[in-house]
Every structure is written in C-alpha cells, then in structure tokens.
C-alpha cells in the first residue's frame, strides 16, 4: 500500500499557492479542485517511461497535467503519442541535469499542486487521488511525500540484482 505523509518544507518565502494569515502564519489556499501537475525528468529510458505512463493512465483520478522533460538522444514523442488519455506536454532539451529538468518543469507547469516522479517508478492506482484528498483535508499543508512500496521492478539492478535488500527496505519503509 502506498502511503502519503506530510513532508517538511523549508522556504524563506511563501511558496506559490500559500499566503500569510493575519497572525503571521503561513496558510495554504489549495482546495481539492486545484490544478494537479506531475513533472517527469527522463534520460533515454523509454521502457521505464512507458511503464510509468501506463501506471498514470490507470489512476482513479488522473493528474491535470504531466510534463515530461526529455534529456538525451531518444525521441519521447513516439511514447507520448501512445497516451492520448493523459494531458502530457513534452519538453525536449539538449542538456542533462535532474535539477534543471525539475526547475524547467516547475516553470512550465500550471499546477497549484506539483509533484515530481522519477521515470523508473510505478504509482499505485490511487496515488493522484490521495494527494488531492490530502490537500483538501489538510489545507495548511505545504507538501506531502510518498512511501515507495513497489521496489522490485527496475530497482534491484541498482544493488547488484538483490531483491532481498529491497525487500528489507520495503518492510522498513512501510513501518514509518
């Protein structure tokens, strides 16, 4: 089961979608019908991107926008064209930088709620819905974070093929 919990937000100024109350407290102005966007930086990983987009297509509530920042030599437009049920904007860039890709995605997004997804993750069917519900129920929240619970596909290669290591991590991650 995928969980969403409040995450820390550090900012010297109020982020977009927030305002200061009369008491000096930071207040969120988000509601459940806010524009919900996802930013996906990717570098020449078509199979992983397809798997992620399939999982986003299966959402109970789909994100209002998905911005894919494609870095590298591949042509992600062929992949994007296969997912017409999703609102996807493809930004092809000539550089490779995760930070720059995320920043470009934020700049181009119209989202009141903006989330970042790695191209090699797969989201649970209720992922986007839970985020919207969380912000509706906690209007003062400035951020959420998800717990990764489905490590096996793609991640075991990063630890020498050990699904045991990721199995342990999954068990620990669900405790917190």
URRA-V691792 format. One record per residue. N is the residue number from 0. RES is the residue in three letters. SS is DSSP state (2 for helix, 1 for strand, 0 for the rest). PSI is psi as a letter, one per 30 degrees, with the letter a starting at -180 (NA if undefined). Layout:
N;RES;SS;PSI
N;RES;SS;PSI
This chain:
0;UNK;0;k
1;UNK;0;k
2;UNK;0;l
3;UNK;1;k
4;UNK;1;l
5;UNK;1;k
6;UNK;0;l
7;UNK;0;k
8;UNK;0;k
9;UNK;0;k
10;UNK;0;k
11;UNK;0;f
12;UNK;0;l
13;UNK;0;k
14;UNK;0;l
15;UNK;0;k
16;UNK;0;g
17;UNK;1;l
18;UNK;1;l
19;UNK;1;k
20;UNK;0;l
21;UNK;0;f
22;UNK;0;g
23;UNK;0;f
24;UNK;0;k
25;UNK;1;k
26;UNK;1;k
27;UNK;1;k
28;UNK;0;g
29;UNK;0;k
30;UNK;0;l
31;UNK;0;f
32;UNK;0;g
33;UNK;0;l
34;UNK;0;k
35;UNK;1;j
36;UNK;1;l
37;UNK;1;k
38;UNK;1;k
39;UNK;1;j
40;UNK;1;k
41;UNK;1;k
42;UNK;1;j
43;UNK;0;h
44;UNK;0;i
45;UNK;2;e
46;UNK;2;e
47;UNK;2;e
48;UNK;2;e
49;UNK;2;e
50;UNK;2;e
51;UNK;2;e
52;UNK;2;e
53;UNK;2;e
54;UNK;2;e
55;UNK;2;e
56;UNK;2;f
57;UNK;0;g
58;UNK;0;k
59;UNK;0;e
60;UNK;0;j
61;UNK;0;k
62;UNK;0;k
63;UNK;0;f
64;UNK;1;k
65;UNK;1;k
66;UNK;1;j
67;UNK;1;k
68;UNK;1;j
69;UNK;1;j
70;UNK;1;k
71;UNK;0;a
72;UNK;0;f
73;UNK;0;l
74;UNK;0;j
75;UNK;0;f
76;UNK;2;e
77;UNK;2;e
78;UNK;2;e
79;UNK;2;e
80;UNK;0;f
81;UNK;0;f
82;UNK;0;h
83;UNK;0;f
84;UNK;0;f
85;UNK;0;k
86;UNK;0;j
87;UNK;1;k
88;UNK;1;k
89;UNK;1;k
90;UNK;1;j
91;UNK;1;k
92;UNK;1;l
93;UNK;0;f
94;UNK;0;l
95;UNK;0;j
96;UNK;0;j
97;UNK;2;e
98;UNK;2;e
99;UNK;2;e
100;UNK;2;e
101;UNK;2;e
102;UNK;2;e
103;UNK;2;e
104;UNK;2;e
105;UNK;2;e
106;UNK;2;e
107;UNK;2;f
108;UNK;0;k
109;UNK;0;g
110;UNK;0;k
111;UNK;0;e
112;UNK;1;k
113;UNK;1;k
114;UNK;1;l
115;UNK;1;k
116;UNK;0;k
117;UNK;0;k
118;UNK;0;f
119;UNK;0;g
120;UNK;0;l
121;UNK;0;k
122;UNK;0;k
123;UNK;0;l
124;UNK;0;f
125;UNK;0;g
126;UNK;2;e
127;UNK;2;e
128;UNK;2;e
129;UNK;2;e
130;UNK;2;e
131;UNK;2;e
132;UNK;2;e
133;UNK;2;e
134;UNK;2;e
135;UNK;2;e
136;UNK;2;f
137;UNK;0;i
138;UNK;0;f
139;UNK;0;f
140;UNK;0;k
141;UNK;0;f
142;UNK;0;l
143;UNK;1;l
144;UNK;1;k
145;UNK;1;l
146;UNK;0;k
147;UNK;0;k
148;UNK;0;f
149;UNK;0;i
150;UNK;0;e
151;UNK;2;e
152;UNK;2;j
153;UNK;2;e
154;UNK;2;f
155;UNK;2;f
156;UNK;2;f
157;UNK;2;f
158;UNK;2;h
159;UNK;0;g
160;UNK;0;g
161;UNK;0;j
162;UNK;2;f
163;UNK;2;e
164;UNK;2;e
165;UNK;2;f
166;UNK;2;e
167;UNK;2;e
168;UNK;2;e
169;UNK;2;e
170;UNK;2;e
171;UNK;2;e
172;UNK;2;e
173;UNK;2;f
174;UNK;2;f
175;UNK;0;NA
